[in-house]
Amino acid sequence: MLAALLLDYLDGEYVVDKGVDGFVDVAPDQPDTLVVLRQNGGPPPDGIHPYDTVRVQVWVRGDRDPRTAHDLSYAIFDELHGLSSVDVGDPATRIVSCFAQQPPTFIGRDDSQRIRYSHNYLIHVKNATDSREGW
């Protein structure tokens, strides 16, 4: 799952601490400040080019200070937007390109008044098969 591989990448870049404030698919009630990555589909598969296109949502929750979620969102944006030709995971998955679909966007507060942001990425991942050879 690409969301888990990206979380590992962000952990390696010291942006999040996987399992402490970085998660895949679920947002526990604590800690207040955390990051959740969710893989949520993408456009129809291409039957010719040897890559898949995947969409990943980054969801950030901070404390009540608006700067916390904002700054963490932009730290992640700075790491992921424009990322290319990078291998993640073991065995390696090749990220061909990663581009934000919009900048981090304030999406409101939760019931505990914690600030939330969201941003989405369109990611091309190398996936050569017998039917889609190349590079």
C-alpha positions as CSV (number, residue, x, y, z in Angstrom):
1,M,0.0,0.0,0.0
2,L,1.5,3.3,-1.1
3,A,0.2,5.3,1.8
4,A,2.2,3.1,4.2
5,L,5.3,3.5,2.1
6,L,5.0,7.3,2.0
7,L,4.5,7.2,5.8
8,D,7.8,5.3,6.1
9,Y,9.4,7.9,3.8
10,L,8.2,10.8,5.9
11,D,9.4,9.0,9.0
12,G,12.8,8.6,7.5
13,E,12.9,12.3,6.7
14,Y,12.0,13.1,10.4
15,V,8.7,14.8,9.5
16,V,6.5,12.3,11.4
17,D,7.2,9.5,13.8
18,K,5.4,6.4,12.5
19,G,3.1,4.9,15.1
20,V,3.5,7.9,17.4
21,D,2.1,10.8,15.4
22,G,2.0,9.2,11.9
23,F,-0.7,6.7,10.9
24,V,-2.3,5.0,7.9
25,D,-6.1,5.1,7.5
26,V,-7.0,5.7,11.1
27,A,-6.8,8.7,13.4
28,P,-6.7,7.8,17.1
29,D,-8.0,10.4,19.5
30,Q,-4.5,11.0,20.9
31,P,-2.1,12.5,20.4
32,D,-3.6,15.8,19.5
33,T,-1.1,16.5,16.7
34,L,-0.9,13.7,14.1
35,V,-0.8,12.8,10.5
36,V,-2.9,10.2,8.6
37,L,-2.2,9.0,5.1
38,R,-5.0,7.4,3.1
39,Q,-4.8,5.9,-0.4
40,N,-8.0,6.8,-2.2
41,G,-7.9,5.5,-5.7
42,G,-7.0,7.5,-8.7
43,P,-7.8,7.9,-12.4
44,P,-8.5,4.8,-14.6
45,P,-5.5,2.6,-15.1
46,D,-3.4,3.2,-18.2
47,G,-3.0,0.0,-20.3
48,I,0.1,1.2,-22.1
49,H,2.5,3.0,-19.9
50,P,4.4,1.0,-17.2
51,Y,3.2,3.0,-14.2
52,D,0.1,3.2,-12.0
53,T,-1.4,6.5,-10.9
54,V,-2.5,6.6,-7.3
55,R,-4.1,9.3,-5.2
56,V,-3.1,9.7,-1.5
57,Q,-4.7,12.0,1.0
58,V,-2.7,13.6,3.8
59,W,-4.8,14.6,6.7
60,V,-3.2,16.6,9.5
61,R,-4.7,17.4,12.9
62,G,-3.0,19.8,15.3
63,D,-3.8,21.2,18.7
64,R,-5.9,24.4,19.2
65,D,-3.0,26.6,18.0
66,P,-3.6,27.2,14.2
67,R,0.1,27.3,13.5
68,T,0.7,23.6,14.6
69,A,-1.4,21.9,11.9
70,H,-0.5,24.6,9.3
71,D,3.3,24.2,9.8
72,L,3.2,20.4,9.9
73,S,1.0,20.4,6.7
74,Y,3.5,22.5,4.9
75,A,6.5,20.5,6.1
76,I,4.8,17.4,4.5
77,F,3.9,19.4,1.4
78,D,7.6,20.5,1.1
79,E,8.7,16.9,1.3
80,L,6.2,15.3,-1.1
81,H,5.3,17.9,-3.8
82,G,7.6,17.4,-6.7
83,L,9.2,14.2,-5.3
84,S,10.4,12.1,-8.2
85,S,12.7,9.2,-9.1
86,V,12.7,7.9,-5.5
87,D,12.6,4.3,-4.3
88,V,10.5,3.7,-1.1
89,G,10.0,0.5,0.8
90,D,11.6,-2.9,0.7
91,P,11.3,-4.3,-1.8
92,A,11.6,-0.9,-3.5
93,T,8.6,0.8,-5.1
94,R,9.7,3.5,-7.5
95,I,7.9,6.8,-7.3
96,V,8.1,8.3,-10.8
97,S,6.4,11.6,-9.7
98,C,4.4,13.0,-6.9
99,F,2.4,16.3,-7.2
100,A,0.0,18.0,-4.9
101,Q,-3.5,18.5,-6.2
102,Q,-3.8,21.6,-4.1
103,P,-1.9,23.2,-1.2
104,P,-2.7,22.2,2.3
105,T,-6.2,23.3,3.0
106,F,-7.9,24.2,6.3
107,I,-10.9,21.9,6.7
108,G,-12.2,23.0,10.1
109,R,-12.0,21.9,13.7
110,D,-12.9,18.6,15.3
111,D,-15.2,18.2,18.3
112,S,-12.3,19.0,20.6
113,Q,-11.6,22.2,18.7
114,R,-8.3,20.8,17.2
115,I,-7.3,22.4,13.8
116,R,-7.4,20.1,10.7
117,Y,-5.8,20.4,7.3
118,S,-6.0,18.1,4.2
119,H,-4.0,17.9,1.0
120,N,-4.1,15.3,-1.8
121,Y,-1.3,14.0,-4.1
122,L,-1.4,12.3,-7.5
123,I,1.5,9.8,-7.6
124,H,2.9,7.9,-10.5
125,V,4.4,4.6,-9.4
126,K,6.4,2.3,-11.7
127,N,4.6,-0.9,-12.4
128,A,6.0,-2.7,-15.4
129,T,4.1,-5.9,-16.2
130,D,4.2,-8.4,-19.1
131,S,1.5,-6.2,-20.7
132,R,3.1,-2.9,-19.9
133,E,6.9,-3.0,-20.4
134,G,9.2,-0.1,-20.4
135,W,12.0,1.9,-18.9
